Amino acid sequence: MKKLIEKIVTNSGRPHMVGDGFRVFNYIPGAGIPQERISPFLLLDFNPEYDFGPSSHVRGVGVHPHKGFETVTIAYKGTVAHHDSTGSSGIINSGDVQWMTAGNGILHKEYHEEAFSKKGGPFEMVQLWVNLPKKDKSTAPHYQELTAAGMGKVALAGDAGVVNVIAGNFNGVAGPAETYSPVNLFDIKLNEGGEVTTSIQAGHNTALLVVNGSVEVNGEIAGEHSFVLFRNEGEEIHIKANRKSVILVLSGEPLNEPIVSYGPFVMNTEEEISQAIVDFNMGKFGVLAD
C-alpha cells in the first residue's frame, strides 16, 4: 500500500538568519508540524542556494551549547567548518554530512570555511535536530564525519539517478551513520523523468523535502522547496522527477517520550532543563573560545 500524504507545505514563511552565515527556512516545527508529530526529529532548517558573496570575516554561528539531542548538517553546496569544547574540529564539503551527538552537553561553533568565506559562492545546507532517547541523553558528546565517498550508494536503473544513503537502509543498502533509534535519511538525486520506489515502515514518522526541482510523490505534485509529510499509513513511496531534482527523505521510529525544550537544551522534564542550565553556567560543557 502506498504511504498516504497528510500535507504538502509549499511555503514555510520568510527566511531568517542563524548567526550571519545561514539563511534558513524552518519546516520543523515552523510549518505547523509539532515535534511530537515528527519525532524523533526536532528541527529542520533549510538554507536554499544563496550566494553570500566574498567576506573579509568568517560568517557563521558563534559559540553556543547543545544538550540532549543530535545535530545533523548536510552540505549540498559550500563548505562548513566546526569546532567544539571536546577539542574536535572538521570541515564538510558538498555531499558530506556532519553528525554531532551533543549528549550530556557540549559547546560548539560552526561557520563558513575560511577559504570559502573569502571567495564566496553558492551555499546550500540542511540542518536537522534528532532527539535522543531518554536513556541516551547523558551519553558522552562525539562526532561522526560522514564523507560523500563513504555514503551507501544506489545507482538507479535506466540512468534515473542515484541515492546516497546517509542513515538507515534503502532497498537493502545501509548508510554509514550510527543512530540511537531507528532513523532513515536518504539524499536522492533524480534526472528529469527519473523514478524511484522504496518502502518505509508504516509506523515511522516520515517526510521529504524537495531541495531542488519538482517531483510527483505518490501521484501528488511537490514543487521546489516543498515539504511533504506522510501519514502513518502505508509503506511505499514512489517519486518521479518532472525535472532534475534533489530530494531529502527522512523517517524515524517515534520515541513516544515527553519533549521539554529550552533553546538548545532538549530533555524530558522541566527539572532536567533546570539542571542543564545549572550545568552550563557551572562550565560543565567545557570551554571554547569564540
N, C-alpha and C positions, 0 to 999 in steps of 0.2 A: 504494500500500500504506500502511495506517495505521502510524504510528510506534508501535512496541511499548513498553509501560511496563515498566521494570525494577523500580521500587519506589515505594511511596507512603509517605511519612513523615508520620504523623498527630500526632506529638508530638516536639518536638526538645529535651525536657528542661525544666529550670527556667530562668526568665529570669535574666539578670544585668545589672548596671548598667555602662554605659560612661560614665565620669565620673559626674555626678549628674543628667544630662539625657536619657539614653537607656536605656530599659528593654527589653532585646532578648532574643530567642530566636535562637540561632545554628543555621543549617541547613547552611552550608558553612563549614568541614568538620565541624561538630559533630554532624551526623546520620549519621555514619559514611560520608560521601562524601568520599574523598580529593581533594585539589586536582588531582592528575594526572588523575583520572577526569572532572572537570568543567572542565578547562582550556578557555578562559583565565580562568575565574572562580576566585578565590582564597578569597573570603569572601562570605557573605550573612548579614547581621544584620537581623532584622525586629523593629521596635518596634510591636506591635499597638496599637490605640487605647487610650490611657491618659491620664487627666486628672491632670496633675501638680499642679494647683491653683495659686493665686496664690503668688508668691515675692517676697521682699524682695531677693533676689540673683539674678543671672542664672545659670540652670542650664546645664550643658553639659560640654564636654571642653576642658581647658586646652591649652597649647602642647605639641605633640608632632611628631616628624619622620615623614616618609614618603620612600621612595626605591624606584624600580624598577617601579612599577605605577600604576594609576589608582584613585581613589575616586569612586563614583557614589552620590549621595544623592538619593532620590526622595521628595518630600514629598506625602503624601496628606492629612494634617490637621496644622495647626500651622504655625509659621514658624521657620526656622533662619537664623542669620547666621553669617558666617565671615570670618576674616582670615588672611593668610599673610605669609611673610617676603619675598615679591616686591613687597609693597605692595598686592596685590589684596584686595578685600573685596566682599561682596554679601549679599543676602537672598533666600531662596527661600520661596515660599508654596505653598499647596495646588495641586498639578498641575505645579509646577516641578521641574526637575532641576538639580543642580549636578554637573558632571563635571570633576574635578580630575586633571590629569596631573602626578604627582609627579616623574617623570623622574629627573634626576640629583640630586635632593634638595631638600626644602622643609620649612619649619616651618609649622604650621597649627594653628588652633583653631576649633572650631565650637560653637555654643551657641544656646539659645532666644533669638530676637529679643527685645529689651528690653521692648517694649510687650506682646508675647505673654506673656513671663515674668511680668510684673506682674499680668496678669489671669488667667492660667492658661487651661485649656481642653483639648479633645481634641487629642491629639498622636499621629500615626501616620506612621512613616517606614520606608523600607528603605535599607540601605547595602550596596552591592556593592564588592568589590575586583576589578578587572580587570587581569590580568597584562599587562605589556608584553613584546613580543618582545625577544630579546637585543639586536638591532641598534638598538632604540629606547630602551633603558633609560637612556641618557645624554642624552636629549632635554631641552631646557630646560623647567622647570615652567610650566604655564599652565592656564587655566580655560576651560570652556565653560559659560555660564549659560543654560540652556535653559528658556524660559518655556512655560507651558501653552498660550498662544496660538500659539507657534511650532512646536508638535509637528505631525508628519504626522497627518492626521485621516481616519479611515474611518468613515462612518456606515453601520451595518449595516442590511440590508433588513428591512422589517417591524417597524421600531422595536425591533429586537433589542438595540441598544446602540451603543457607539462604541469604536473602537480608537485610542488615542493612540500613534503610532509614535515612540519615542524615538531608536532607532538601528536601522540596517539597513533592511529592506524588507518591508512587509506587503502581500501581494496587489497589488504594483505601486506602493504609496505609500511613499516614503522618509522616514526620520526625520532630524532636523537634526544629531544627534551625529556628529562625525568620530572614527573609531576607527583604531587602529594594526593591527588584524587584523579579519577579518570577524566582526561581532557583531550579533545582533538583540536588541532589547529593546522589548517591547510591553506597554503598560498597557491592559488590556481591561476594559471595564465593560459587563456584560450585565444586561438587565432579566430579571425572572422568566420562564422559558421561552425566553429568547433563546438563539440558537445562532450559532456562528461556526466556520468551517473555514479553515485555512491550511496551507501546506506549507513545511517546513524541511528543508534538505539532510540526508540520512541520516548523513553524516559529521560533522555538527555535534554537539557535546555540548549537550543540550537539557533544560530543566527548566521547571517552572512552580510558582508559589506562589499559593495561594488566599488572598488578602489578606482578603477578606470573602466570606461566603455559602457556597454549596455547589454543586458542579458535577459533571457527568459528563464524564470525559475519555476519549475513545475507548472509551466503554462502561463505564468503571470510575468508581465514586463517589470524589470527593475532597472531603472536608468542609472547613469553615473552618479556615484556617491550615495546611492540608496542603501538603506539598511533593512534587511528582511528578517523578521522574527517568525520562527515556526512554532506551531502548536506542538504539544507533546502527544501527537497522534501521527501514526505512520512512521516509516523509516527511510523511504527512498527519496533522494534529491537528484533531480535532473536539471542541468544547466546548459543552455545553448547561447552562444555569443552572437549577438546581432552585429557586432564589430569587434575588433581586437580588444580584449578585456582582461582585467586583473580582478580576482575575487578572493576575499579572505573569508574562509568558513571556520566558525568556532562552535564547539559544543562541549558540554561538561555535565557530569552527573551532579545533580543538586546536592548541596551539603546538608540542607534541612537543619541548620543551626541558626541561632539568633545572630543578627548582624548589628553591632553597635559601633559607629564610627565617629571619629573626631578628627577632621582633616586627614593627615597621613597616618593615623592610627586606626586599625580595624580589629576589634576584639568581639567578645560575645556578651559582655556585661558592662554596665557603667562603671562598676568598681575596677574592672580591668583597664578601662580607659583612664581612670584617675591614676592608677598605678603606672601606666605607660607615661603619663605626663610627669609624674614624680621621677621616674627613672631617667627620662630625657633631661629634666632640669638638674639631676644629680650627675649628669655626664656619663651615664652607663651605656650610652650608644657610641661612646668613643669620641675621638677628636678628628676634625677635618678642616683644613684651612680653606678659606674662600679663594 
